[in-house]
Amino acid sequence: MRDRPTSSHEYIFLLSKSQKYYYDHEAIKEEAAYKPFPDPPRGSKGAFGMEQLGRREDKPRGSFKGKYGDLAFRAIRNKRNKRSVWTVATKPTKDAHFATYPVELIEPCVLAGCPVDGIVLDPFMGSGTTGIAALKHSRNFIGIELNPEYIKIANKRLNGVQIELLHHL
């Protein structure tokens, strides 16, 4: 449609066959927008005009003394939980598959959804990008693909990754 907003996102589904599943949210945390405050000079005015305590052994870095107590800003961290919208640049592939996605798109799914030495299943393998991410991060991989041409492309790409990984050992 030309007279409506263009959809600029796609959904990724992480599926599990049981109600108890593996999910490592720590493995995919992002850099936080706001880092912990540096040590201020003692007694100076900080955010919102609150008196800053400065560094003391019994107080965490950047603590504030104010309306909400000494630890009012304790939730500010270097890392934050992964957001639901990811910005991942597209990358062309010289192979003939038309719907390849970058490894960076699937890596968070592999890292969070599968333990090391676990098995990643891709029922629509295509050119094998999910398998590449799995192998790079020490996961096993099962790919299913009906198109023989895509299987050839995937095998070529996956063999290249396996050879590259062997050279790093």
C-alpha positions as CSV (number, residue, x, y, z in Angstrom):
1,M,0.0,0.0,0.0
2,R,1.3,3.4,-0.9
3,D,-1.1,5.4,1.3
4,R,-0.3,3.8,4.7
5,P,2.8,3.6,6.9
6,T,5.3,1.1,5.7
7,S,6.0,-1.8,8.0
8,S,9.6,-1.5,9.1
9,H,9.9,-4.4,11.4
10,E,9.5,-8.2,11.4
11,Y,8.6,-10.6,14.1
12,I,11.0,-13.3,15.4
13,F,9.5,-16.3,17.1
14,L,11.5,-18.2,19.7
15,L,9.6,-21.5,20.2
16,S,9.9,-24.1,22.8
17,K,8.3,-27.5,23.0
18,S,7.7,-27.4,26.8
19,Q,6.6,-24.9,29.4
20,K,10.0,-25.2,31.1
21,Y,12.6,-23.8,28.7
22,Y,16.0,-22.3,28.7
23,Y,16.3,-18.6,28.3
24,D,19.5,-16.7,29.3
25,H,18.6,-13.0,29.3
26,E,22.0,-12.1,30.7
27,A,23.7,-13.4,27.5
28,I,22.0,-10.7,25.4
29,K,21.9,-7.6,27.6
30,E,22.7,-4.4,25.8
31,E,24.7,-1.4,26.8
32,A,22.6,0.9,29.0
33,A,21.8,4.4,27.8
34,Y,22.7,5.8,31.2
35,K,25.8,4.6,33.0
36,P,26.4,4.8,36.7
37,F,27.5,8.3,37.8
38,P,31.2,8.9,38.2
39,D,32.4,9.8,41.7
40,P,31.4,13.4,42.3
41,P,33.1,15.8,44.6
42,R,31.7,15.4,48.1
43,G,28.9,17.8,48.9
44,S,28.3,18.9,45.3
45,K,24.8,19.1,43.9
46,G,24.0,16.4,41.4
47,A,20.9,15.3,39.5
48,F,17.8,17.1,40.6
49,G,19.7,19.2,43.0
50,M,20.3,16.4,45.4
51,E,23.4,16.4,47.6
52,Q,25.9,13.8,46.4
53,L,27.7,11.8,49.0
54,G,30.9,11.2,47.0
55,R,32.8,7.9,47.4
56,R,32.8,6.2,50.7
57,E,33.5,2.6,51.4
58,D,30.0,2.0,52.9
59,K,28.1,3.6,50.0
60,P,27.9,2.5,46.3
61,R,29.3,4.6,43.5
62,G,27.2,7.6,42.7
63,S,24.8,7.3,45.6
64,F,22.5,10.2,46.4
65,K,21.1,11.6,49.5
66,G,17.6,12.9,48.7
67,K,13.9,12.5,49.0
68,Y,14.0,8.8,48.2
69,G,16.9,7.7,50.3
70,D,20.6,7.1,49.7
71,L,20.1,4.5,47.0
72,A,17.5,6.4,44.9
73,F,19.5,5.7,41.7
74,R,20.6,2.1,42.4
75,A,18.8,0.8,39.3
76,I,21.1,2.5,36.9
77,R,23.5,-0.1,35.5
78,N,26.0,-0.6,32.6
79,K,23.7,-3.1,30.9
80,R,20.0,-3.3,30.3
81,N,17.6,-6.0,29.2
82,K,17.3,-6.5,25.5
83,R,14.6,-4.4,23.9
84,S,11.8,-5.7,21.7
85,V,12.9,-3.7,18.6
86,W,16.4,-4.4,17.3
87,T,18.3,-2.4,14.6
88,V,20.3,-4.8,12.5
89,A,21.9,-3.7,9.2
90,T,21.2,-5.9,6.2
91,K,24.2,-7.6,4.5
92,P,24.2,-8.9,1.0
93,T,25.4,-12.4,0.2
94,K,27.0,-13.5,-3.1
95,D,24.9,-16.7,-3.1
96,A,21.6,-16.9,-4.9
97,H,19.3,-17.0,-1.9
98,F,17.0,-14.0,-1.8
99,A,16.0,-13.9,1.9
100,T,19.3,-14.2,3.7
101,Y,19.5,-12.3,7.0
102,P,22.7,-11.3,8.8
103,V,24.1,-13.5,11.5
104,E,23.8,-10.6,13.9
105,L,20.0,-10.9,13.7
106,I,19.9,-14.4,14.9
107,E,22.8,-14.4,17.4
108,P,20.7,-13.1,20.3
109,C,18.1,-15.8,19.7
110,V,20.8,-18.5,19.7
111,L,22.6,-17.1,22.8
112,A,19.5,-16.6,24.9
113,G,17.5,-19.6,23.7
114,C,20.0,-22.4,23.7
115,P,22.7,-23.5,26.1
116,V,26.3,-24.2,25.0
117,D,26.3,-27.7,23.5
118,G,22.5,-27.5,23.1
119,I,20.6,-28.0,19.8
120,V,19.2,-25.3,17.6
121,L,16.5,-26.3,15.2
122,D,15.8,-24.3,12.1
123,P,12.8,-25.8,10.2
124,F,13.2,-23.4,7.3
125,M,17.0,-23.4,6.9
126,G,17.4,-21.6,3.7
127,S,21.0,-20.5,3.3
128,G,22.0,-21.7,6.7
129,T,22.5,-18.4,8.6
130,T,21.0,-19.8,11.9
131,G,23.4,-22.7,11.6
132,I,26.3,-20.4,11.2
133,A,25.3,-18.5,14.4
134,A,24.9,-21.8,16.3
135,L,28.3,-23.1,15.3
136,K,30.0,-19.8,16.1
137,H,28.6,-20.0,19.6
138,S,29.3,-23.7,20.3
139,R,25.7,-24.9,19.8
140,N,24.7,-27.9,17.7
141,F,22.4,-27.4,14.7
142,I,19.7,-29.2,12.8
143,G,18.4,-27.5,9.7
144,I,15.5,-28.6,7.5
145,E,15.2,-27.3,3.9
146,L,13.2,-28.6,0.9
147,N,14.9,-26.7,-1.9
148,P,18.0,-28.6,-3.1
149,E,19.7,-25.3,-4.3
150,Y,19.4,-23.7,-0.9
151,I,20.8,-26.9,0.7
152,K,23.9,-26.6,-1.5
153,I,24.3,-22.9,-0.5
154,A,23.9,-23.7,3.2
155,N,26.4,-26.6,3.1
156,K,29.0,-24.4,1.4
157,R,28.5,-21.6,4.0
158,L,28.4,-24.0,7.0
159,N,31.5,-25.9,5.8
160,G,33.3,-22.5,5.6
161,V,32.4,-21.7,9.2
162,Q,33.5,-25.1,10.4
163,I,36.9,-24.7,8.7
164,E,37.2,-21.1,10.1
165,L,36.5,-22.4,13.6
166,L,39.0,-25.2,13.3
167,H,41.7,-22.6,12.4
168,H,41.0,-20.7,15.7
169,L,41.6,-23.8,17.8
